[in-house]
Amino acid sequence: MTTPTLRLPTRTAVRAAGLVDVPAVVRLFAPPPVPSGPSVAAADGAAVDWEQAQRAMRLMLAHHALEEGQVWVAEGTDGALLAAGVWMPPGTGTEPPDARWRSLLSRELGDCPPGHPVLPAALKAAGPDGPHWTLVTVTATDRPEAQDPRVVAELLAPGLRAVDAGHTTAVAIALSARHADLLLPHGFSRPHEVRVVPGASVWLTTRRPRGAAAA
């Protein structure tokens, strides 16, 4: 089966991600911490184990997002990934089925996720009551072209088509306020900050179905 690819005027390619892209997508979402940067603590106050966080994210992408959702990436002319968007359909969200997920992490990492993850709880509190798609987006911080409105538009287009086809609400999660603002021209509301763990936040924004009355 041929992987669909979209070509932009800037020669940036937006395409569906595969297993081979998982490590690069993980590096976009969870790059190694900068030594001089602020430290991030887990919910229990311990320092975040970035290597384990990346390993857990690789498992989530390979065994959950690619199987049950849509993962789209924007690729630069040099082959490096500029941005990624992970779309999870209604009923799946960002947290895989508990029993399978805990078993997988326990087997592969020798650890289990916390019983009450902070992000899913925040999403439940901030998201709509009805079925909705969940979008998680990220861009490379060192590549200005990743902020190009054309790149953002093409990256979002496949997922938005699926959302609109089902007349469904979408909730987007961005890792920075600046990136969340890039979603505004595509029907998303003004983002609001949600503190995930001490020293780290995400920004949530909602897009109502096309033709629906504004909330």
N, CA, C and O of each residue as an XYZ file, in Angstrom:
860
protein
N       0.847     -1.192      0.000
C       0.000      0.000      0.000
C       0.887      1.249      0.000
O       1.780      1.380      0.838
N       0.641      2.158     -0.937
C       1.451      3.357     -1.063
C       1.071      4.382      0.000
O      -0.112      4.651      0.207
N       2.065      4.955      0.672
C       1.803      5.974      1.678
C       1.418      7.270      1.004
O       2.168      7.761      0.161
N       0.247      7.859      1.352
C      -0.161      9.109      0.705
C       0.789     10.236      1.053
O       1.246     10.359      2.189
N       1.083     11.068      0.039
C       1.987     12.190      0.227
C       1.399     13.437     -0.413
O       0.865     13.374     -1.520
N       1.491     14.572      0.276
C       1.051     15.854     -0.252
C       2.274     16.727     -0.440
O       3.150     16.755      0.425
N       2.352     17.449     -1.565
C       3.489     18.311     -1.837
C       3.083     19.773     -1.698
O       2.085     20.208     -2.271
N       3.864     20.520     -0.936
C       3.587     21.926     -0.699
C       4.390     22.796     -1.647
O       5.390     22.339     -2.200
N       3.967     24.059     -1.849
C       4.739     24.966     -2.699
C       6.178     25.127     -2.232
O       7.064     25.398     -3.042
N       6.422     24.963     -0.930
C       7.764     25.122     -0.371
C       8.603     23.855     -0.547
O       9.745     23.803     -0.090
N       8.044     22.832     -1.209
C       8.689     21.538     -1.405
C       8.741     20.734     -0.111
O       9.394     19.693     -0.051
N       8.067     21.205      0.903
C       7.900     20.402      2.113
C       6.831     19.353      1.833
O       5.809     19.653      1.216
N       7.066     18.133      2.283
C       6.112     17.049      2.061
C       5.348     16.750      3.329
O       5.943     16.618      4.399
N       4.032     16.640      3.221
C       3.190     16.181      4.325
C       2.695     14.800      3.955
O       2.097     14.604      2.897
N       2.947     13.837      4.838
C       2.601     12.449      4.528
C       2.184     11.703      5.789
O       2.450     12.133      6.911
N       1.524     10.574      5.566
C       1.167      9.704      6.689
C       2.433      9.058      7.242
O       3.285      8.597      6.482
N       2.550      9.026      8.552
C       3.732      8.448      9.190
C       3.628      6.928      9.241
O       2.537      6.359      9.216
N       4.798      6.285      9.313
C       4.871      4.847      9.480
C       5.751      4.501     10.657
O       6.238      5.389     11.357
N       5.958      3.216     10.881
C       6.782      2.786     12.010
C       8.190      3.361     11.939
O       8.791      3.657     12.972
N       8.725      3.522     10.725
C      10.084      4.035     10.579
C      10.217      5.467     11.089
O      11.314      5.910     11.428
N       9.077      6.201     11.142
C       9.097      7.599     11.581
C       8.971      7.764     13.089
O       9.171      8.863     13.605
N       8.644      6.690     13.805
C       8.357      6.811     15.236
C       9.502      7.459     16.015
O       9.232      8.373     16.793
N      10.761      7.046     15.857
C      11.822      7.692     16.647
C      11.919      9.196     16.407
O      12.120      9.959     17.352
N      11.778      9.633     15.150
C      11.875     11.065     14.851
C      10.689     11.830     15.419
O      10.850     12.955     15.893
N       9.490     11.233     15.378
C       8.318     11.894     15.953
C       8.496     12.026     17.466
O       8.155     13.059     18.043
N       9.023     10.994     18.101
C       9.267     11.043     19.548
C      10.242     12.161     19.887
O      10.061     12.859     20.885
N      11.282     12.339     19.064
C      12.254     13.408     19.336
C      11.610     14.784     19.225
O      12.032     15.716     19.911
N      10.591     14.930     18.371
C       9.868     16.201     18.304
C       9.099     16.451     19.599
O       9.118     17.557     20.139
N       8.425     15.416     20.088
C       7.597     15.559     21.282
C       8.419     15.589     22.564
O       8.091     16.339     23.483
N       9.478     14.791     22.645
C      10.238     14.666     23.893
C      11.726     14.748     23.613
O      12.432     13.748     23.743
N      12.225     15.932     23.226
C      13.666     16.069     23.004
C      14.403     15.984     24.326
O      13.823     16.260     25.376
N      15.678     15.606     24.292
C      16.458     15.575     25.541
C      16.490     16.960     26.169
O      16.572     17.950     25.443
N      16.428     17.065     27.482
C      16.410     18.374     28.137
C      17.725     19.117     27.937
O      18.795     18.509     27.898
N      17.631     20.437     27.811
C      18.818     21.274     27.707
C      19.434     21.400     29.100
O      18.723     21.716     30.054
N      20.751     21.159     29.239
C      21.369     21.199     30.573
C      21.110     22.492     31.330
O      20.925     22.476     32.547
N      21.096     23.621     30.610
C      20.898     24.916     31.266
C      19.432     25.279     31.422
O      19.103     26.306     32.016
N      18.535     24.426     30.881
C      17.121     24.746     30.934
C      16.494     24.367     32.255
O      17.144     23.743     33.094
N      15.213     24.743     32.459
C      14.536     24.412     33.713
C      14.299     22.917     33.823
O      14.051     22.245     32.822
N      14.374     22.405     35.027
C      14.112     20.988     35.235
C      12.610     20.756     35.327
O      11.851     21.638     35.729
N      12.198     19.545     34.943
C      10.797     19.170     34.990
C      10.652     18.012     35.955
O      11.400     17.037     35.896
N       9.670     18.133     36.855
C       9.452     17.091     37.852
C       8.187     16.315     37.543
O       7.224     16.863     37.006
N       8.195     15.048     37.881
C       6.992     14.235     37.753
C       6.016     14.618     38.856
O       6.325     15.433     39.726
N       4.825     14.012     38.804
C       3.784     14.375     39.763
C       4.208     14.113     41.202
O       3.743     14.787     42.122
N       5.098     13.127     41.401
C       5.531     12.821     42.773
C       6.752     13.624     43.186
O       7.301     13.396     44.264
N       7.197     14.575     42.337
C       8.332     15.423     42.673
C       9.662     14.915     42.182
O      10.652     15.645     42.239
N       9.723     13.682     41.698
C      10.981     13.129     41.202
C      11.294     13.715     39.829
O      10.386     14.125     39.105
N      12.570     13.755     39.470
C      12.972     14.256     38.158
C      12.458     13.316     37.066
O      12.429     12.098     37.245
N      12.051     13.902     35.924
C      11.549     13.097     34.812
C      12.697     12.309     34.192
O      13.757     12.865     33.906
N      12.482     11.022     33.988
C      13.446     10.169     33.303
C      13.170     10.300     31.808
O      12.272      9.643     31.282
N      13.941     11.148     31.122
C      13.649     11.459     29.716
C      13.822     10.241     28.826
O      13.069     10.070     27.867
N      14.794      9.396     29.119
C      14.991      8.199     28.293
C      13.781      7.285     28.390
O      13.303      6.756     27.386
N      13.288      7.105     29.620
C      12.108      6.256     29.784
C      10.870      6.918     29.179
O      10.010      6.234     28.624
N      10.777      8.243     29.283
C       9.636      8.946     28.679
C       9.621      8.743     27.170
O       8.559      8.543     26.579
N      10.803      8.793     26.539
C      10.873      8.582     25.101
C      10.520      7.144     24.745
O       9.827      6.904     23.756
N      10.981      6.199     25.528
C      10.660      4.797     25.264
C       9.151      4.555     25.382
O       8.568      3.842     24.565
N       8.528      5.146     26.393
C       7.083      4.993     26.568
C       6.325      5.619     25.404
O       5.321      5.077     24.943
N       6.816      6.771     24.932
C       6.145      7.425     23.809
C       6.300      6.624     22.525
O       5.375      6.569     21.714
N       7.458      6.005     22.334
C       7.634      5.155     21.158
C       6.627      4.009     21.167
O       6.046      3.670     20.136
N       6.430      3.424     22.335
C       5.453      2.337     22.446
C       4.048      2.839     22.161
O       3.280      2.178     21.462
N       3.704      4.011     22.702
C       2.368      4.562     22.507
C       2.102      4.831     21.023
O       1.030      4.510     20.510
N       3.094      5.427     20.336
C       2.912      5.734     18.919
C       2.798      4.461     18.086
O       1.913      4.343     17.238
N       3.697      3.511     18.331
C       3.737      2.306     17.510
C       2.552      1.387     17.758
O       2.029      0.787     16.819
N       2.120      1.266     19.011
C       1.094      0.277     19.360
C      -0.291      0.875     19.608
O      -1.243      0.143     19.878
N      -0.407      2.175     19.519
C      -1.714      2.791     19.771
C      -2.066      3.790     18.678
O      -3.062      3.619     17.975
N      -1.250      4.838     18.533
C      -1.599      5.910     17.597
C      -1.609      5.435     16.151
O      -2.555      5.729     15.420
N      -0.584      4.710     15.718
C      -0.533      4.258     14.329
C      -1.587      3.204     14.029
O      -2.035      3.084     12.889
N      -1.990      2.436     15.045
C      -2.972      1.372     14.823
C      -4.404      1.885     14.863
O      -5.254      1.415     14.107
N      -4.674      2.847     15.739
C      -6.060      3.260     15.962
C      -6.370      4.673     15.470
O      -7.538      5.031     15.318
N      -5.352      5.466     15.223
C      -5.590      6.842     14.808
C      -4.886      7.182     13.508
O      -4.630      6.310     12.677
N      -4.577      8.456     13.342
C      -3.848      8.952     12.186
C      -2.643      9.741     12.699
O      -2.770     10.551     13.616
N      -1.486      9.503     12.108
C      -0.283     10.268     12.434
C       0.250     10.852     11.134
O       0.616     10.113     10.221
N       0.295     12.181     11.050
C       0.775     12.875      9.862
C       2.024     13.670     10.227
O       2.124     14.224     11.322
N       2.972     13.716      9.295
C       4.215     14.440      9.535
C       4.515     15.358      8.358
O       4.157     15.068      7.216
N       5.185     16.480      8.659
C       5.698     17.391      7.637
C       7.202     17.186      7.581
O       7.891     17.275      8.597
N       7.706     16.909      6.381
C       9.109     16.572      6.194
C       9.794     17.635      5.352
O       9.293     17.997      4.288
N      10.930     18.137      5.813
C      11.679     19.144      5.083
C      12.428     18.561      3.904
O      12.485     17.343      3.735
N      13.004     19.434      3.087
C      13.731     18.985      1.906
C      14.972     18.184      2.268
O      15.496     17.445      1.434
N      15.451     18.321      3.506
C      16.625     17.563      3.946
C      16.243     16.232      4.595
O      17.109     15.514      5.094
N      14.945     15.902      4.588
C      14.481     14.644      5.151
C      14.153     14.688      6.624
O      13.634     13.711      7.164
N      14.447     15.813      7.303
C      14.147     15.938      8.734
C      12.673     16.285      8.925
O      12.079     16.978      8.098
N      12.091     15.801     10.016
C      10.696     16.105     10.304
C      10.575     17.503     10.890
O      11.307     17.865     11.811
N       9.638     18.292     10.345
C       9.394     19.646     10.808
C       8.265     19.703     11.829
O       8.288     20.533     12.738
N       7.286     18.832     11.685
C       6.108     18.874     12.549
C       5.393     17.531     12.474
O       5.606     16.744     11.552
N       4.541     17.291     13.462
C       3.745     16.071     13.493
C       2.390     16.374     14.105
O       2.261     17.245     14.967
N       1.390     15.648     13.651
C       0.047     15.740     14.215
C      -0.505     14.342     14.429
O      -0.570     13.545     13.494
N      -0.903     14.046     15.656
C      -1.462     12.736     15.997
C      -2.951     12.917     16.254
O      -3.347     13.639     17.169
N      -3.767     12.265     15.451
C      -5.229     12.349     15.572
C      -5.766     11.032     16.118
O      -5.518      9.969     15.548
N      -6.499     11.107     17.218
C      -7.138      9.926     17.783
C      -8.652     10.094     17.698
O      -9.187     11.105     18.153
N      -9.349      9.111     17.119
C     -10.791      9.256     16.908
C     -11.590      9.152     18.198
O     -11.059      8.756     19.235
N     -12.867      9.508     18.131
C     -13.713      9.414     19.327
C     -13.651      8.023     19.954
O     -13.668      7.004     19.263
N     -13.578      8.013     21.286
C     -13.539      6.752     22.002
C     -12.147      6.241     22.299
O     -11.986      5.245     23.005
N     -11.112      6.929     21.752
C      -9.746      6.480     22.011
C      -8.950      7.531     22.770
O      -8.232      7.182     23.707
N      -9.051      8.808     22.401
C      -8.352      9.882     23.090
C      -6.855      9.683     23.073
O      -6.317      9.143     22.106
N      -6.164     10.109     24.124
C      -4.707      9.994     24.169
C      -4.235      8.905     25.115
O      -3.033      8.656     25.214
N      -5.153      8.251     25.811
C      -4.760      7.200     26.757
C      -5.225      5.849     26.238
O      -6.431      5.631     26.126
N      -4.320      4.933     25.918
C      -4.709      3.625     25.402
C      -5.507      2.838     26.422
O      -5.534      3.187     27.602
N      -6.167      1.760     25.964
C      -6.926      0.917     26.897
C      -6.058      0.527     28.085
O      -4.932      0.061     27.913
N      -6.582      0.719     29.284
C      -5.781      0.631     30.499
C      -5.071     -0.705     30.655
O      -3.860     -0.731     30.874
N      -5.795     -1.815     30.548
C      -5.198     -3.119     30.819
C      -4.078     -3.425     29.831
O      -2.997     -3.859     30.228
N      -4.342     -3.195     28.531
C      -3.325     -3.492     27.523
C      -2.110     -2.587     27.675
O      -0.971     -3.040     27.571
N      -2.361     -1.305     27.921
C      -1.277     -0.324     28.026
C      -0.392     -0.619     29.232
O       0.834     -0.615     29.116
N      -0.999     -0.875     30.386
C      -0.223     -1.148     31.591
C       0.588     -2.436     31.423
O       1.729     -2.514     31.879
N       0.003     -3.441     30.774
C       0.706     -4.696     30.549
C       1.905     -4.476     29.623
O       2.981     -5.028     29.850
N       1.712     -3.664     28.577
C       2.791     -3.401     27.626
C       3.945     -2.668     28.296
O       5.103     -3.052     28.130
N       3.638     -1.612     29.055
C       4.703     -0.865     29.715
C       5.406     -1.712     30.772
O       6.625     -1.640     30.930
N       4.633     -2.504     31.484
C       5.229     -3.347     32.509
C       6.199     -4.343     31.885
O       7.268     -4.605     32.435
N       5.819     -4.900     30.727
C       6.661     -5.888     30.063
C       7.900     -5.244     29.443
O       9.003     -5.777     29.561
N       7.718     -4.088     28.777
C       8.809     -3.478     28.019
C       9.703     -2.571     28.867
O      10.904     -2.477     28.616
N       9.130     -1.909     29.860
C       9.891     -0.939     30.643
C      10.146     -1.374     32.075
O      10.940     -0.755     32.784
N       9.471     -2.446     32.508
C       9.611     -2.848     33.900
C       8.919     -1.877     34.838
O       9.275     -1.780     36.012
N       7.912     -1.146     34.314
C       7.229     -0.148     35.130
C       5.815     -0.013     34.607
O       5.512     -0.416     33.484
N       4.958      0.556     35.427
C       3.586      0.828     35.034
C       3.312      2.315     35.141
O       3.910      2.989     35.980
N       2.406      2.852     34.298
C       2.061      4.257     34.426
C       1.297      4.511     35.708
O       0.750      3.569     36.279
N       1.237      5.748     36.185
C       0.496      6.047     37.402
C      -0.976      5.725     37.247
O      -1.524      5.731     36.144
N      -1.605      5.442     38.384
C      -3.007      5.042     38.340
C      -3.924      6.138     37.857
O      -4.984      5.849     37.301
N      -3.540      7.416     38.056
C      -4.388      8.530     37.648
C      -3.544      9.548     36.884
O      -3.166     10.575     37.448
N      -3.241      9.280     35.600
C      -2.405     10.193     34.827
C      -2.997     11.590     34.797
O      -4.215     11.760     34.733
N      -2.123     12.590     34.845
C      -2.595     13.967     34.926
C      -3.210     14.435     33.622
O      -4.276     15.049     33.633
N      -2.559     14.157     32.494
C      -3.052     14.687     31.223
C      -4.440     14.165     30.866
O      -5.307     14.975     30.535
N      -4.704     12.841     30.916
C      -6.063     12.397     30.633
C      -7.098     13.021     31.552
O      -8.214     13.306     31.118
N      -6.748     13.240     32.819
C      -7.683     13.880     33.741
C      -7.962     15.314     33.322
O      -9.099     15.781     33.391
N      -6.908     16.015     32.884
C      -7.092     17.396     32.422
C      -7.946     17.438     31.170
O      -8.800     18.312     31.029
N      -7.723     16.503     30.263
C      -8.514     16.458     29.037
C      -9.983     16.190     29.344
O     -10.868     16.798     28.741
N     -10.239     15.290     30.270
C     -11.621     14.967     30.627
C     -12.323     16.178     31.214
O     -13.502     16.414     30.951
N     -11.582     16.950     32.020
C     -12.178     18.128     32.648
C     -12.395     19.258     31.645
O     -13.372     19.999     31.744
N     -11.479     19.391     30.672
C     -11.534     20.535     29.761
C     -12.246     20.233     28.453
O     -12.695     21.151     27.767
N     -12.356     18.966     28.100
C     -12.918     18.615     26.808
C     -14.435     18.592     26.799
O     -15.070     18.695     27.849
N     -15.017     18.457     25.615
C     -16.486     18.396     25.501
C     -17.022     17.089     26.070
O     -16.295     16.104     26.197
N     -18.296     17.098     26.406
C     -18.912     15.910     26.989
C     -19.115     14.801     25.960
O     -19.003     13.617     26.278
N     -19.419     15.202     24.711
C     -19.725     14.214     23.686
C     -18.492     13.641     23.023
O     -17.369     14.013     23.364
N     -18.693     12.731     22.071
C     -17.564     12.147     21.332
C     -16.752     13.231     20.622
O     -17.314     14.189     20.092
N     -15.448     13.076     20.617
C     -14.607     14.072     19.952
C     -13.283     13.456     19.534
O     -12.806     12.497     20.140
N     -12.701     14.024     18.492
C     -11.353     13.674     18.091
C     -10.368     14.409     19.000
O     -10.641     15.513     19.470
N      -9.223     13.776     19.237
C      -8.154     14.414     20.003
C      -6.944     14.575     19.095
O      -6.475     13.609     18.491
N      -6.446     15.797     19.003
C      -5.280     16.108     18.176
C      -4.134     16.542     19.080
O      -4.308     17.414     19.931
N      -2.965     15.936     18.897
C      -1.755     16.367     19.596
C      -0.763     16.824     18.535
O      -0.410     16.052     17.644
N      -0.312     18.070     18.622
C       0.567     18.626     17.599
C       1.884     19.090     18.202
O       1.967     19.423     19.384
N       2.910     19.102     17.359
C       4.228     19.565     17.783
C       4.994     20.025     16.550
O       4.790     19.493     15.459
N       5.876     21.013     16.716
C       6.749     21.456     15.632
C       8.188     21.493     16.132
O       8.434     21.610     17.333
N       9.129     21.392     15.212
C      10.543     21.489     15.554
C      10.852     22.932     15.945
O      10.575     23.858     15.183
N      11.412     23.116     17.107
C      11.651     24.474     17.610
C      12.785     25.170     16.880
O      12.874     26.398     16.901
N      13.659     24.398     16.230
C      14.813     25.002     15.562
C      14.630     25.144     14.053
O      15.592     25.410     13.332
N      13.374     24.962     13.563
C      13.117     25.058     12.123
C      11.999     26.069     11.893
O      10.827     25.734     12.061
N      12.344     27.316     11.506
C      11.322     28.352     11.298
C      10.258     27.957     10.286
O       9.104     28.365     10.416
N      10.627     27.164      9.272
C       9.649     26.791      8.258
C       8.540     25.917      8.819
O       7.488     25.770      8.196
N       8.769     25.330     10.001
C       7.713     24.525     10.621
C       6.528     25.379     11.033
O       5.425     24.865     11.218
N       6.748     26.693     11.179
C       5.671     27.606     11.559
C       4.948     28.184     10.344
O       4.000     28.953     10.503
N       5.381     27.827      9.133
C       4.769     28.340      7.909
C       3.281     27.970      7.892
O       2.946     26.795      8.043
N       2.383     28.944      7.713
C       0.948     28.633      7.710
C       0.568     27.573      6.688
O      -0.369     26.805      6.909
N       1.296     27.523      5.555
C       0.984     26.505      4.550
C       1.323     25.110      5.062
O       0.590     24.155      4.806
N       2.426     24.995      5.779
C       2.806     23.702      6.347
C       1.778     23.258      7.381
O       1.356     22.102      7.395
N       1.380     24.194      8.249
C       0.385     23.877      9.277
C      -0.933     23.459      8.633
O      -1.554     22.485      9.059
N      -1.358     24.195      7.608
C      -2.631     23.893      6.942
C      -2.624     22.499      6.325
O      -3.589     21.749      6.472
N      -1.536     22.148      5.631
C      -1.472     20.840      4.994
C      -1.322     19.714      6.012
O      -1.828     18.612      5.801
N      -0.624     19.991      7.120
C      -0.483     18.983      8.162
C      -1.839     18.652      8.791
O      -2.121     17.496      9.110
N      -2.679     19.686      8.966
C      -3.981     19.489      9.605
C      -5.042     18.947      8.658
O      -6.005     18.319      9.098
N      -4.872     19.188      7.353
C      -5.942     18.927      6.385
C      -6.494     17.496      6.440
O      -7.715     17.343      6.485
N      -5.672     16.443      6.439
C      -6.265     15.091      6.435
C      -7.115     14.813      7.669
O      -8.199     14.240      7.559
N      -6.637     15.211      8.832
C      -7.402     14.989     10.050
C      -8.682     15.801     10.083
O      -9.725     15.307     10.512
N      -8.606     17.053      9.628
C      -9.800     17.896      9.621
C     -10.864     17.348      8.674
O     -12.059     17.482      8.937
N     -10.435     16.735      7.579
C     -11.419     16.120      6.683
C     -12.179     15.009      7.392
O     -13.394     14.887      7.241
N     -11.463     14.196      8.168
C     -12.116     13.118      8.913
C     -13.052     13.678      9.981
O     -14.148     13.158     10.190
N     -12.610     14.746     10.658
C     -13.434     15.380     11.689
C     -14.713     15.935     11.080
O     -15.805     15.705     11.601
N     -14.579     16.664      9.976
C     -15.743     17.284      9.355
C     -16.682     16.245      8.750
O     -17.898     16.432      8.742
N     -16.114     15.149      8.243
C     -16.958     14.093      7.673
C     -17.877     13.496      8.729
O     -18.995     13.077      8.429
N     -17.396     13.462      9.970
C     -18.204     12.912     11.050
C     -18.946     13.950     11.848
O     -19.607     13.623     12.833
N     -18.844     15.239     11.423
C     -19.495     16.348     12.135
C     -19.164     16.281     13.627
O     -20.049     16.364     14.478
N     -17.888     16.132     13.922
C     -17.430     15.888     15.277
C     -16.572     17.036     15.794
O     -15.896     17.715     15.022
N     -16.605     17.243     17.097
C     -15.742     18.224     17.752
C     -14.315     17.677     17.828
O     -14.109     16.467     17.923
N     -13.342     18.575     17.784
C     -11.938     18.190     17.959
C     -11.342     18.987     19.110
O     -11.604     20.183     19.242
N     -10.542     18.328     19.942
C      -9.790     18.987     21.008
C      -8.314     18.841     20.674
O      -7.821     17.725     20.514
N      -7.603     19.968     20.568
C      -6.182     19.940     20.233
C      -5.332     20.225     21.457
O      -5.693     21.043     22.303
N      -4.199     19.543     21.541
C      -3.225     19.728     22.612
C      -1.934     20.200     21.969
O      -1.389     19.521     21.098
N      -1.442     21.347     22.384
C      -0.176     21.874     21.871
C       0.804     22.025     23.024
O       0.409     22.222     24.173
N       2.091     21.929     22.699
C       3.114     22.003     23.737
C       3.568     23.421     24.027
O       4.361     23.648     24.941
N       3.067     24.386     23.248
C       3.395     25.793     23.499
C       2.220     26.651     23.088
O       1.427     26.267     22.229
N       2.110     27.833     23.717
C       1.040     28.759     23.364
C       1.189     29.234     21.925
O       0.196     29.412     21.219
N       2.428     29.438     21.493
C       2.679     29.895     20.119
C       2.170     28.888     19.107
O       1.545     29.262     18.114
N       2.434     27.612     19.351
C       1.967     26.602     18.406
C       0.461     26.462     18.453
O      -0.169     26.219     17.423
N      -0.129     26.610     19.626
C      -1.587     26.555     19.727
C      -2.221     27.676     18.912
O      -3.279     27.490     18.312
N      -1.570     28.847     18.892
C      -2.104     29.966     18.116
C      -2.123     29.676     16.621
O      -2.931     30.249     15.890
N      -1.240     28.792     16.159
C      -1.215     28.438     14.740
C      -2.482     27.700     14.315
O      -2.781     27.601     13.125
N      -3.224     27.183     15.294
C      -4.447     26.438     14.983
C      -5.663     27.342     14.809
O      -6.687     26.914     14.277
N      -5.550     28.590     15.256
C      -6.708     29.497     15.246
C      -7.319     29.684     13.862
O      -8.546     29.686     13.758
N      -6.530     29.844     12.778
C      -7.148     30.031     11.461
C      -7.930     28.824     10.960
O      -8.629     28.914      9.950
N      -7.820     27.701     11.651
C      -8.471     26.474     11.202
C      -9.701     26.133     12.039
O     -10.145     24.986     12.073
N     -10.242     27.144     12.711
C     -11.503     26.977     13.427
C     -11.377     26.638     14.893
O     -12.391     26.438     15.561
N     -10.154     26.566     15.420
C      -9.978     26.263     16.832
C     -10.154     27.526     17.674
O      -9.874     28.636     17.220
N     -10.619     27.338     18.901
C     -10.851     28.455     19.810
C      -9.544     28.918     20.434
O      -8.508     28.274     20.272
N      -9.597     30.040     21.150
C      -8.423     30.537     21.863
C      -7.956     29.483     22.870
O      -8.774     28.966     23.631
N      -6.674     29.157     22.892
C      -6.181     28.105     23.783
C      -6.121     28.547     25.236
O      -6.013     29.737     25.531
N      -6.192     27.582     26.134
C      -5.976     27.875     27.545
C      -4.954     26.894     28.096
O      -4.883     25.744     27.663
N      -4.169     27.356     29.050
C      -3.060     26.588     29.594
C      -3.542     25.600     30.650
O      -4.398     25.923     31.473
N      -2.983     24.398     30.615
C      -3.251     23.379     31.630
C      -1.909     22.890     32.157
O      -1.092     22.382     31.388
N      -1.672     23.036     33.446
C      -0.439     22.575     34.073
C      -0.488     21.056     34.195
O      -1.388     20.509     34.831
N       0.474     20.383     33.588
C       0.505     18.924     33.594
C       1.265     18.417     34.804
O       0.734     17.643     35.599
N       2.518     18.857     34.944
C       3.335     18.562     36.118
C       4.082     19.835     36.445
O       4.129     20.731     35.602
N       4.674     19.965     37.635
C       5.422     21.176     37.961
C       6.488     21.486     36.905
O       7.360     20.665     36.623
N       6.398     22.678     36.334
C       7.369     23.099     35.335
C       6.997     22.780     33.910
O       7.764     23.098     33.001
N       5.848     22.164     33.670
C       5.449     21.803     32.310
C       3.946     21.999     32.139
O       3.154     21.611     32.997
N       3.569     22.608     31.014
C       2.160     22.858     30.692
C       1.873     22.437     29.261
O       2.782     22.287     28.444
N       0.589     22.249     28.975
C       0.116     22.099     27.610
C      -0.995     23.126     27.400
O      -1.525     23.688     28.358
N      -1.338     23.361     26.133
C      -2.391     24.321     25.806
C      -3.483     23.585     25.057
O      -3.218     22.901     24.067
N      -4.704     23.726     25.529
C      -5.857     23.052     24.947
C      -6.721     24.045     24.185
O      -6.917     25.181     24.616
N      -7.236     23.596     23.041
C      -8.135     24.410     22.235
C      -9.138     23.499     21.553
O      -8.829     22.351     21.235
N     -10.344     24.014     21.328
C     -11.441     23.197     20.810
C     -11.911     23.716     19.461
O     -11.937     24.923     19.219
N     -12.277     22.799     18.598
C     -12.858     23.142     17.295
C     -14.205     22.447     17.190
O     -14.283     21.219     17.205
N     -15.254     23.232     17.084
C     -16.589     22.684     16.969
C     -16.828     22.223     15.536
O     -16.141     22.675     14.620
N     -17.802     21.320     15.329
C     -18.087     20.853     13.975
C     -18.432     22.014     13.057
O     -19.077     22.970     13.487
N     -18.022     21.946     11.829
C     -18.344     22.986     10.859
C     -19.855     23.123     10.751
O     -20.570     22.134     10.595
N     -20.330     24.359     10.835
C     -21.755     24.624     10.763
C     -22.420     24.660     12.113
O     -23.570     25.082     12.229
N     -21.684     24.204     13.182
C     -22.267     24.238     14.533
C     -22.182     25.645     15.094
O     -21.301     26.422     14.724
N     -23.083     25.961     15.972
C     -23.079     27.279     16.591
C     -21.872     27.418     17.488
O     -21.458     26.458     18.137
N     -21.304     28.614     17.528
C     -20.128     28.842     18.368
C     -20.498     28.695     19.828
O     -21.574     29.109     20.261
N     -19.569     28.087     20.593
C     -19.832     27.869     22.005
C     -19.675     29.169     22.779
O     -19.857     29.188     23.997
